[in-house]
Amino acid sequence: MRVFPPAQARAYVKRLDLVHTPKHGSWLNIAECELSCLTSQCLAGRRIGDLAMLQSEIAAWSQKTNAQQRGVDWHFQVADARVKLKRLYPQSKT
């Protein structure tokens, strides 16, 4: 494990930007699934020595994956969101 000097460690920590995201129904869930697929299907068990090769491998995987036109079966509907997330939606006066 690499140990950084305190000043360098503080500089790294200052670069972090923590953002709250919802646990369910977030587009981040979809992105996490996609990154998991990339890792398991393209990168698992391999050491890629340079950035150009990594970019090439990811581009090839991405083209193959996008050609399959996979979709996401999204069950959370707008009406459900308005009930479950009622406090986040503004009330309109009609």
C-alpha positions in Angstrom: 0.0 0.0 0.0 1.4 3.4 -1.0 1.6 6.1 1.8 1.4 9.7 0.8 3.0 12.6 2.7 0.3 14.5 4.6 0.4 17.6 2.3 -0.2 15.5 -0.8 -2.9 13.4 1.0 -4.7 16.7 1.9 -4.4 17.9 -1.7 -6.1 14.7 -2.9 -8.9 14.9 -0.3 -9.6 18.5 -1.3 -10.2 17.4 -4.9 -13.0 15.1 -3.8 -16.5 16.3 -4.4 -19.1 14.2 -2.5 -22.6 14.4 -3.8 -25.7 12.8 -2.4 -27.5 10.5 -4.8 -30.7 8.6 -4.2 -30.5 4.9 -3.5 -33.1 3.8 -5.9 -34.4 5.1 -9.3 -31.3 7.0 -10.2 -29.6 7.1 -13.6 -26.5 6.3 -11.7 -27.8 2.8 -11.1 -27.8 2.3 -14.9 -24.3 3.7 -15.2 -23.1 1.4 -12.4 -24.5 -1.6 -14.2 -22.8 -0.5 -17.5 -19.5 -0.1 -15.7 -19.9 -3.5 -14.1 -20.5 -5.1 -17.5 -17.5 -3.3 -19.0 -15.4 -4.6 -16.1 -16.5 -8.2 -16.3 -16.8 -8.5 -20.1 -13.8 -6.5 -21.2 -11.3 -5.9 -18.5 -11.6 -8.8 -16.0 -8.4 -10.7 -15.5 -6.3 -8.5 -17.9 -3.5 -6.1 -17.4 -3.5 -3.4 -20.1 -0.1 -1.7 -20.2 -0.8 1.7 -21.8 -3.6 4.2 -22.2 -3.9 3.9 -26.0 -4.5 0.1 -25.7 -7.1 0.6 -22.9 -8.9 3.2 -25.0 -8.9 0.8 -28.0 -10.2 -2.1 -26.0 -13.0 -0.1 -24.4 -14.0 1.4 -27.8 -14.2 -2.1 -29.3 -16.3 -3.3 -26.4 -18.5 -0.2 -26.6 -19.2 -0.6 -30.3 -20.1 -4.2 -29.9 -22.4 -3.5 -26.9 -24.1 -0.5 -28.6 -24.8 -2.6 -31.7 -26.9 -4.9 -29.6 -29.3 -2.1 -28.7 -29.9 -3.2 -25.1 -32.5 -1.3 -23.1 -33.2 -0.7 -19.5 -36.5 -2.0 -18.1 -37.3 1.0 -16.0 -40.3 0.3 -13.6 -40.4 3.6 -11.8 -43.1 5.7 -13.6 -43.6 9.4 -13.3 -46.9 9.0 -11.4 -45.1 6.7 -8.9 -42.4 9.3 -8.5 -44.9 12.1 -7.8 -46.3 10.0 -5.0 -43.1 8.6 -3.5 -41.1 11.9 -4.0 -44.0 14.2 -3.2 -41.8 16.5 -1.0 -39.4 17.1 -4.0 -42.1 18.2 -6.4 -43.4 21.8 -6.2 -47.1 22.2 -5.6 -48.9 24.1 -8.3 -52.0 26.2 -7.6 -54.8 25.3 -10.0 
